[in-house]
Amino acid sequence: MDGCLGRTLFRLPRPEVYTPVELAIMDDKKKLEATKARAREKYGEIFLDIVYIYRSQPTLGVAIEGGANTRQPLPKVINVQPGGSAFESGGLKVGHVILEVNGQPIVGLSHNAAARVIAEAFKSRTSDRMELLITEWSDRLLDTIQVDVGLLKVS
């Protein structure tokens, strides 16, 4: 009580103040969750993650195998070379299957077309990073996923 009028003093909570970096991080987290939600609708209930590769080196340093025209229909990472941007950025590992590059699906593309999309995204000067939607490789993945006209369908 403040003693004058017999009323309880009411204090408004102070609003939280964020730095521009904190605001950018919060915005990225919101975008990340929205991207994952969209991907879950499209690809179903499989493990999904987003990996960012920053253009920190002149080379990407990733080798993939597979594509719609091969025995391995999903583009899978088979090597991440030390010294390349993918290695420096962390996150991308051997065995990951790349589903999308900067929001563009690459499942269902031929090996050459998938490799071209990845290379062009890395060379693009519109952003200092590329975004990969990935899942983890397992032998069950091919039993669970069908490639059909460029779309990933979960059985």
Phi and psi in degrees as a GROMACS rama.xvg file:
@    title "Ramachandran Plot"
@    xaxis  label "Phi"
@    yaxis  label "Psi"
@TYPE xy
-90.3412  -4.1884  ASP-2
86.703  -25.7081  GLY-3
-82.9161  -54.2964  CYS-4
-112.523  0.235345  LEU-5
74.1268  24.5277  GLY-6
-109.955  154.409  ARG-7
-82.8353  136.487  THR-8
-72.3042  129.337  LEU-9
-110.216  126.399  PHE-10
-114.321  132.961  ARG-11
-79.4649  139.415  LEU-12
-67.769  144.595  PRO-13
-73.9731  136.286  ARG-14
-68.1485  146.912  PRO-15
-73.0273  141.603  GLU-16
-111.744  128.356  VAL-17
-114.635  145.822  TYR-18
-77.1694  161.717  THR-19
-57.2651  -35.5935  PRO-20
-65.9113  -44.0415  VAL-21
-62.2486  -40.1255  GLU-22
-63.6774  -40.2503  LEU-23
-64.7939  -40.4449  ALA-24
-64.1228  -43.4162  ILE-25
-63.4316  -40.0557  MET-26
-64.2441  -43.2324  ASP-27
-61.6987  -40.0656  ASP-28
-64.0282  -40.3883  LYS-29
-64.0784  -44.0823  LYS-30
-63.8599  -39.9166  LYS-31
-61.5394  -46.6662  LEU-32
-65.3905  -38.7644  GLU-33
-65.2219  -40.5168  ALA-34
-64.6559  -43.9223  THR-35
-63.7304  -39.1661  LYS-36
-64.1417  -43.2802  ALA-37
-62.9707  -40.963  ARG-38
-66.9355  -38.0015  ALA-39
-63.1818  -38.5327  ARG-40
-62.333  -39.3768  GLU-41
-79.6641  -43.4581  LYS-42
-104.316  -9.97538  TYR-43
89.0223  -166.317  GLY-44
-89.8888  66.2883  GLU-45
-115  162.091  ILE-46
-61.3579  128.962  PHE-47
-132.137  142.422  LEU-48
-148.378  159.526  ASP-49
-109.119  130.742  ILE-50
-119.057  129.669  VAL-51
-102.326  131.557  TYR-52
-115.329  119.176  ILE-53
-92.5873  140.515  TYR-54
-76.6372  78.664  ARG-55
-99.0272  -14.3148  SER-56
-132.812  163.29  GLN-57
-70.5739  -19.5838  PRO-58
-117.818  152.446  THR-59
-75.335  -47.0616  LEU-60
76.563  41.4117  GLY-61
-129.691  137.623  VAL-62
-118.645  134.955  ALA-63
-121.038  157.791  ILE-64
-125.988  158.671  GLU-65
95.0565  169.773  GLY-66
155.123  170.026  GLY-67
-59.6292  -24.3384  ALA-68
-97.7671  20.0167  ASN-69
-128.858  173.849  THR-70
-69.2395  -22.4791  ARG-71
-105.898  94.1776  GLN-72
-72.7705  -10.9077  PRO-73
-108.028  135.027  LEU-74
-69.4834  109.621  PRO-75
-112.637  138.261  LYS-76
-73.5584  124.331  VAL-77
-112.257  -11.9183  ILE-78
-158.509  135.658  ASN-79
-120.95  108.741  VAL-80
-80.5408  128.759  GLN-81
-56.6384  138.586  PRO-82
95.0237  -13.9984  GLY-83
-87.3903  166.143  GLY-84
-61.2692  -36.8602  SER-85
-64.2374  -41.5021  ALA-86
-65.4681  -45.8714  PHE-87
-64.2586  -35.5097  GLU-88
-76.2154  -25.0468  SER-89
72.3193  172.393  GLY-90
95.0462  -47.1994  GLY-91
-84.3286  127.56  LEU-92
-126.509  156.199  LYS-93
-59.8212  133.769  VAL-94
101.59  -16.4025  GLY-95
-67.8782  143.355  HIS-96
-103.647  126.463  VAL-97
-90.2889  119.72  ILE-98
-95.7815  -39.4574  LEU-99
-143.354  150.486  GLU-100
-124.14  117.273  VAL-101
50.8364  39.9833  ASN-102
84.1696  -5.20391  GLY-103
-95.6859  119.713  GLN-104
-63.5848  137.843  PRO-105
-117.864  -3.25389  ILE-106
-67.943  132.803  VAL-107
95.604  -9.8671  GLY-108
-83.2463  155.291  LEU-109
-65.1312  165.235  SER-110
-57.6316  -47.3221  HIS-111
-63.2896  -40.6266  ASN-112
-67.1133  -41.1168  ALA-113
-63.7493  -44.8926  ALA-114
-62.0844  -37.524  ALA-115
-65.8201  -43.512  ARG-116
-60.9361  -43.6638  VAL-117
-63.1779  -46.7558  ILE-118
-64.3899  -42.0771  ALA-119
-66.3779  -36.3305  GLU-120
-65.1105  -38.0666  ALA-121
-68.3106  -39.0238  PHE-122
-76.6323  -18.5066  LYS-123
-59.0373  136.857  SER-124
-97.3433  6.95741  ARG-125
-77.2662  -16.5859  THR-126
-149.869  155.949  SER-127
-89.6274  4.69329  ASP-128
-145.744  159.713  ARG-129
-119.304  150.39  MET-130
-113.195  125.151  GLU-131
-114.534  127.785  LEU-132
-91.6024  120.681  LEU-133
-126.656  161.726  ILE-134
-134.302  166.833  THR-135
-89.0049  141.835  GLU-136
-75.4201  139.541  TRP-137
-153.949  156.701  SER-138
-62.2183  -29.0791  ASP-139
-69.0651  -23.1472  ARG-140
-56.8762  -42.0723  LEU-141
-68.2278  -27.9772  LEU-142
-75.0543  -28.4741  ASP-143
-87.7359  -32.6428  THR-144
-112.896  137.223  ILE-145
-116.979  140.558  GLN-146
-95.47  123.627  VAL-147
-143.326  109.14  ASP-148
49.4461  47.4031  VAL-149
79.3821  2.10449  GLY-150
-113.953  148.232  LEU-151
-94.1132  124.561  LEU-152
-117.576  130.133  LYS-153
-95.9777  127.859  VAL-154
